């Protein structure tokens, strides 16, 4: 089936694939973005069995239909009845009520107002339970799960998933718990002003971090010249010794390092995993961020004691981290009303 991986290919996407792949209590995770829906079929041990990628149809009806078709393709290629799924989890950009599955401010999806996305998809899937959360919360949960598999430890329980894309934000897993806090905006560090009186931000403030540490910031500072993504052009020019490119790259690395420092000093996370579109730069990005962290700590014994550079790593290339995390959302019931967190048995 076009767009769906075979088990042999898909299982390479996550660690811990020894032994027979089981479809007992399988679940589906969906990473829903403005241009694509990436879905994974996952077994009870969190192993990826199949993946699918579809172009997103905008608007509430379009998103629900695209998500439903992704689920249907996954169960079809696996030879499973839809009713056999334990649950479907969705990570979406926007403000999410994890109890009701309602989504609002999902402007990248063409959704205005508040929409009961979870209920609508569940109905479309003939009653299969659906859990919905913010896409960065799903990514943080998926990152923690993958790192736990990689290390062989019971869990990586203190982690931030730092997304560098159109904006800057982080998903947080602290003490094994996805943290949302009072209004669900935990991790919105992109709107912390770091340059007094600096660049204007759409949020209404000035000097916000995402004006300096995002893919959008690089697009503005280094307009594309060849049709390739601006970050790739910039880093190639800097590697070739272009003085202006070196300056811009250095300022960007310093801003990303500031984001890492904020996350470590406020939450003392064990790991900061960098994801988002800019992370496609790979090792060159990691090297300059680690160098910036080392330089920033040079004059401070306190910062040196934090070992900031050693806590940073890149999201694994080609691995659907957010979709894997979304699949784990579906393994638990919703949090109690009034509570802003939930504990996953996968992690603890």
C-alpha positions as CSV (number, residue, x, y, z in Angstrom):
1,X,0.0,0.0,0.0
2,X,1.4,3.4,-1.0
3,X,2.6,5.6,1.8
4,X,2.8,2.8,4.4
5,X,6.0,1.1,5.5
6,X,6.4,-2.6,5.9
7,X,7.2,-4.0,9.3
8,X,10.8,-4.7,8.5
9,X,11.4,-1.0,7.6
10,X,9.3,0.5,10.3
11,X,10.8,-1.4,13.1
12,X,14.1,0.2,12.4
13,X,12.6,3.5,13.6
14,X,12.7,2.5,17.3
15,X,15.0,0.6,19.6
16,X,14.2,-2.6,21.5
17,X,12.9,-4.6,18.5
18,X,14.3,-8.0,19.6
19,X,11.8,-10.8,19.5
20,X,8.5,-11.4,17.8
21,X,6.5,-8.3,16.9
22,X,3.1,-8.5,18.6
23,X,-0.1,-6.8,17.6
24,X,-1.8,-7.5,20.9
25,X,-3.2,-4.3,22.3
26,X,-1.8,-2.3,19.4
27,X,-2.4,1.5,19.3
28,X,-1.9,4.3,16.8
29,X,-0.2,7.6,17.2
30,X,-0.7,10.5,14.9
31,X,1.5,13.6,14.6
32,X,-0.8,16.1,13.0
33,X,0.8,19.1,11.3
34,X,-0.2,21.8,8.9
35,X,1.2,20.0,5.9
36,X,1.2,16.3,6.9
37,X,-0.2,13.7,9.2
38,X,2.4,11.1,10.2
39,X,1.0,8.0,11.8
40,X,2.5,4.9,13.5
41,X,1.1,1.6,14.6
42,X,2.7,0.6,17.8
43,X,2.6,-2.7,19.8
44,X,2.2,-3.0,23.6
45,X,6.0,-2.7,24.1
46,X,6.1,0.6,22.2
47,X,7.7,-0.9,19.0
48,X,6.8,0.7,15.7
49,X,5.2,-1.9,13.3
50,X,4.1,0.4,10.4
51,X,4.1,4.1,9.5
52,X,2.1,6.2,7.1
53,X,2.3,9.8,5.9
54,X,-0.5,11.7,4.3
55,X,-1.0,15.3,3.2
56,X,-3.1,17.2,5.7
57,X,-6.5,18.6,4.6
58,X,-7.1,21.8,6.4
59,X,-10.1,22.7,8.5
60,X,-11.9,20.6,11.1
61,X,-13.5,18.1,8.7
62,X,-10.3,17.8,6.7
63,X,-8.2,17.1,9.7
64,X,-10.6,14.5,11.0
65,X,-10.8,12.8,7.7
66,X,-7.1,12.7,7.1
67,X,-6.4,11.3,10.6
68,X,-9.1,8.7,10.1
69,X,-7.6,7.6,6.8
70,X,-4.2,7.3,8.3
71,X,-5.5,5.0,11.0
72,X,-7.5,2.9,8.5
73,X,-4.4,2.5,6.3
74,X,-2.3,1.4,9.3
75,X,-4.7,-1.3,10.5
76,X,-5.4,-2.5,6.9
77,X,-1.7,-3.1,6.1
78,X,-1.3,-4.9,9.5
79,X,-4.4,-7.1,8.8
80,X,-6.1,-5.8,12.0
81,X,-9.8,-4.9,12.5
82,X,-10.2,-1.3,13.5
83,X,-12.0,-2.4,16.7
84,X,-8.9,-4.2,17.9
85,X,-7.0,-0.9,18.5
86,X,-6.6,-0.1,22.2
87,X,-6.7,3.6,21.4
88,X,-5.6,6.4,19.0
89,X,-3.4,9.3,20.3
90,X,-3.1,12.6,18.5
91,X,-0.5,15.3,18.9
92,X,-1.7,18.6,17.4
93,X,-0.4,22.2,17.3
94,X,-2.7,24.4,19.4
95,X,-4.1,24.7,22.9
96,X,-5.6,21.3,23.9
97,X,-7.8,20.2,26.8
98,X,-6.5,16.7,27.4
99,X,-9.6,15.7,29.3
100,X,-12.2,16.5,26.6
101,X,-9.9,16.4,23.5
102,X,-11.0,19.9,22.6
103,X,-8.6,21.9,20.5
104,X,-8.4,25.6,20.0
105,X,-6.1,28.2,18.4
106,X,-5.0,25.5,15.9
107,X,-4.4,28.1,13.2
108,X,-1.8,26.0,11.4
109,X,-4.6,23.4,10.8
110,X,-7.2,25.9,9.6
111,X,-9.3,25.4,12.7
112,X,-11.0,28.4,14.2
113,X,-12.5,28.5,17.7
114,X,-12.8,25.4,19.9
115,X,-13.3,22.0,18.3
116,X,-14.0,18.6,20.0
117,X,-11.4,17.0,17.8
118,X,-11.0,13.8,19.9
119,X,-14.7,13.1,20.0
120,X,-15.1,13.8,16.3
121,X,-12.3,11.4,15.4
122,X,-13.6,8.7,17.8
123,X,-17.0,8.9,16.2
124,X,-15.5,8.6,12.7
125,X,-13.5,5.6,13.9
126,X,-16.6,3.8,15.1
127,X,-15.9,4.5,18.8
128,X,-12.2,3.7,19.1
129,X,-11.0,5.8,22.1
130,X,-9.0,8.9,21.1
131,X,-6.7,11.0,23.2
132,X,-5.5,14.4,22.1
133,X,-2.6,16.5,23.4
134,X,-0.3,19.3,22.2
135,X,2.2,18.1,19.7
136,X,5.2,19.1,21.8
137,X,3.9,17.2,24.8
138,X,3.6,14.1,22.6
139,X,7.1,14.7,21.3
140,X,8.5,15.0,24.8
141,X,6.8,11.7,25.8
142,X,8.1,10.0,22.7
143,X,11.6,11.3,23.3
144,X,11.6,10.0,26.8
145,X,10.4,6.6,25.7
146,X,13.1,6.3,23.0
147,X,15.9,7.3,25.3
148,X,14.7,4.8,27.9
149,X,14.8,2.1,25.3
150,X,18.2,3.2,24.1
151,X,19.8,3.3,27.5
152,X,18.1,0.2,28.9
153,X,17.0,2.1,31.9
154,X,13.5,2.1,33.3
155,X,12.9,5.7,32.2
156,X,14.4,9.0,31.3
157,X,12.1,11.0,33.6
158,X,13.5,14.5,33.3
159,X,13.6,15.7,29.7
160,X,12.8,18.7,27.5
161,X,12.0,18.4,23.8
162,X,13.1,21.8,22.4
163,X,11.5,22.4,19.0
164,X,13.2,24.9,16.7
165,X,10.9,25.6,13.8
166,X,8.6,28.5,12.9
167,X,8.8,29.4,16.6
168,X,10.5,28.0,19.7
169,X,8.8,26.0,22.4
170,X,9.5,22.9,24.6
171,X,7.6,19.9,25.8
172,X,8.5,18.8,29.3
173,X,8.6,15.4,31.0
174,X,9.4,15.9,34.7
175,X,9.5,13.0,37.2
176,X,8.0,10.8,34.5
177,X,5.1,13.2,34.0
178,X,4.1,15.3,31.0
179,X,3.8,18.8,32.4
180,X,1.1,21.2,31.3
181,X,0.5,23.2,34.5
182,X,-2.2,25.8,35.1
183,X,-3.2,26.9,31.6
184,X,-1.3,24.2,29.6
185,X,1.4,26.6,28.5
186,X,4.4,25.1,30.3
187,X,7.4,25.2,28.0
188,X,6.4,28.2,26.0
189,X,9.9,29.6,26.4
190,X,9.9,31.2,23.0
191,X,8.0,34.1,24.4
192,X,10.4,34.9,27.2
193,X,12.1,38.3,26.4
194,X,15.8,37.8,26.3
195,X,16.8,41.1,24.6
196,X,15.4,44.2,26.3
197,X,13.7,46.4,23.7
198,X,14.6,43.9,21.0
199,X,12.8,42.7,17.9
200,X,9.0,42.9,17.9
201,X,7.2,39.6,18.4
202,X,3.7,38.7,17.2
203,X,2.8,38.0,20.8
204,X,3.0,41.7,21.5
205,X,6.3,41.7,23.4
206,X,9.8,42.7,22.2
207,X,13.0,40.7,22.3
208,X,11.4,37.3,22.6
209,X,13.6,34.3,22.4
210,X,12.0,32.9,19.2
211,X,12.9,36.1,17.4
212,X,16.5,34.9,17.6
213,X,16.5,31.1,18.0
214,X,13.9,29.9,15.4
215,X,13.9,28.8,11.8
216,X,11.9,32.0,11.1
217,X,14.7,34.0,12.6
218,X,17.2,32.4,10.3
219,X,15.0,32.9,7.3
220,X,15.0,36.7,8.1
221,X,18.7,36.9,8.9
222,X,19.8,34.9,5.9
223,X,17.3,35.1,3.0
224,X,17.4,32.1,0.8
225,X,19.6,32.4,-2.3
226,X,19.4,29.0,-4.0
227,X,16.0,27.7,-3.1
228,X,17.4,25.4,-0.4
229,X,16.3,26.0,3.2
230,X,17.9,29.1,4.7
231,X,19.4,27.2,7.7
232,X,21.2,24.8,5.4
233,X,22.5,27.6,3.2
234,X,23.7,29.6,6.2
235,X,25.6,26.7,7.8
236,X,27.2,25.8,4.5
237,X,28.3,29.4,4.0
238,X,29.6,29.6,7.5
239,X,31.6,26.4,7.0
240,X,33.1,27.9,3.9
241,X,34.3,30.9,6.0
242,X,31.7,33.6,5.0
243,X,32.2,36.2,7.7
244,X,28.5,37.4,7.7
245,X,27.3,33.8,7.9
246,X,29.7,33.1,10.8
247,X,28.3,36.1,12.6
248,X,24.7,35.0,12.1
249,X,25.3,31.4,12.9
250,X,27.1,32.4,16.1
251,X,24.2,34.7,17.2
252,X,21.7,31.9,16.5
253,X,23.8,29.3,18.4
254,X,24.0,31.6,21.3
255,X,20.2,32.1,21.3
256,X,19.6,28.3,21.2
257,X,22.1,27.9,24.0
258,X,20.1,30.4,26.0
259,X,17.0,28.3,25.5
260,X,18.9,25.2,26.7
261,X,20.2,27.1,29.7
262,X,16.6,28.3,30.6
263,X,15.3,24.8,30.5
264,X,18.1,23.3,32.6
265,X,18.2,26.1,35.2
266,X,14.4,26.2,35.6
267,X,13.6,22.5,35.5
268,X,17.0,20.8,35.9
269,X,16.2,18.4,33.1
270,X,18.6,15.6,32.5
271,X,18.4,15.9,28.8
272,X,17.4,18.5,26.3
273,X,16.6,17.0,22.9
274,X,16.6,19.4,20.0
275,X,13.9,18.7,17.3
276,X,11.9,20.7,14.9
277,X,12.7,21.7,11.3
278,X,16.1,23.3,12.1
279,X,17.3,20.1,13.7
280,X,17.6,18.6,10.2
281,X,21.0,20.4,10.1
282,X,22.3,17.6,12.2
283,X,25.7,17.4,13.8
284,X,26.8,20.9,12.7
285,X,23.9,22.4,14.7
286,X,24.7,20.3,17.7
287,X,28.4,21.3,17.6
288,X,27.8,25.0,17.5
289,X,25.2,24.9,20.3
290,X,27.5,22.9,22.5
291,X,30.3,25.3,21.7
292,X,28.1,28.2,22.6
293,X,27.1,26.6,25.9
294,X,30.7,25.9,26.8
295,X,31.7,29.5,26.0
296,X,28.8,30.9,28.0
297,X,29.8,28.8,31.0
298,X,33.5,29.7,30.7
299,X,33.4,32.6,33.3
300,X,30.9,30.9,35.7
301,X,31.9,28.0,37.9
302,X,28.2,27.7,38.6
303,X,27.3,27.2,35.0
304,X,30.2,24.9,34.4
305,X,29.0,22.7,37.3
306,X,25.7,22.2,35.3
307,X,27.5,20.4,32.4
308,X,25.1,22.0,30.0
309,X,26.8,20.9,26.8
310,X,26.7,17.3,27.8
311,X,22.9,17.4,28.4
312,X,22.1,18.4,24.8
313,X,21.4,16.0,21.9
314,X,19.5,15.9,18.6
315,X,16.3,14.1,18.0
316,X,17.1,10.9,16.0
317,X,16.9,11.6,12.3
318,X,14.0,9.9,10.5
319,X,12.3,8.7,13.7
320,X,8.7,9.9,14.2
321,X,9.2,11.0,17.8
322,X,6.0,12.9,18.2
323,X,3.9,10.1,16.6
324,X,5.4,7.6,18.9
325,X,4.7,9.8,21.9
326,X,1.1,10.2,20.6
327,X,0.6,6.5,20.5
328,X,1.6,6.4,24.2
329,X,-1.1,9.0,25.0
330,X,-3.7,6.4,24.1
331,X,-2.5,3.8,26.6
332,X,-3.8,5.8,29.6
333,X,-7.2,7.2,30.4
334,X,-7.5,11.0,30.5
335,X,-6.3,13.0,33.4
336,X,-8.8,13.9,36.1
337,X,-10.6,17.2,35.6
338,X,-8.6,20.0,37.3
339,X,-5.3,18.1,37.1
340,X,-2.7,19.3,34.7
341,X,-0.6,16.2,34.5
342,X,-0.7,12.4,34.1
343,X,1.7,9.6,34.7
344,X,2.4,7.0,32.0
345,X,3.0,3.4,33.0
346,X,5.2,3.2,30.0
347,X,7.7,5.6,31.6
348,X,7.7,4.5,35.3
